[in-house]
Amino acid sequence: MRLLLVEDDQMIGEQLLDLLRAEGYAVDWVRDGEQADTALQAQDYDLLLLDLGLPRRDGMSVLRALRARKQRLPVLIATARDALAQRVEGLDAGADDYVLKPFELDELLARIRALLRRASGRAEPVYEHLGVSLNPATHEATVGGQPVTLSAREWAVLEPLLARPGLVLSRQQLEEKLYSWKDEVTSNAVEVYIHGLRKKLGPGLIQNVRGLGYMVPKQ
Ligand code: CA
């Protein structure tokens, strides 16, 4: 899953970047509202983590512009503990949830998982499909009830496919879930991870759709 992190504080931004990448998310980090607006129009993100007090353009304006463009990605706003009016305004402007600063990191991660879950049309916290289960909170995976170990990159390829059975994702779309701007992308990376996943999960779960990409069948 690919996230846009908008945070102007260097220390907080670095801390969040490390935390989110360690969880296996591809993360792009921008430090002001103008850059955030540009990034949101250039790239498809699965979630936006948005600080409100930003240089050049405030977060509330970025949020209103995003929703005016009918972009539907989940938005988690970060606000100060005493800023009740700002939280209400943010939620009414189209944010889906908020987190308080300073961050409780475990709570932040749980709220991100909850929003990603809802955005993929699920309520249940564990993916269970065709004998495979993935638990995003614990990073445990099983096949036919037996635990399997997936690398962070294999997980990053599998999760978006499993989140929407029947939906074809192109190689480029999967690369975008795997890498952020700064990463070097090798040309056959997605194929390599798909190959590894098929060895671990069986050949039938991830199907090639010729000329289009990959999908997990509905049943
Ligand atoms: Ca700020």
Residues whose N, C-alpha, C, O or C-beta is under 5 A from the ligand:
A	BS01	CA	D8 D51 G53 L54
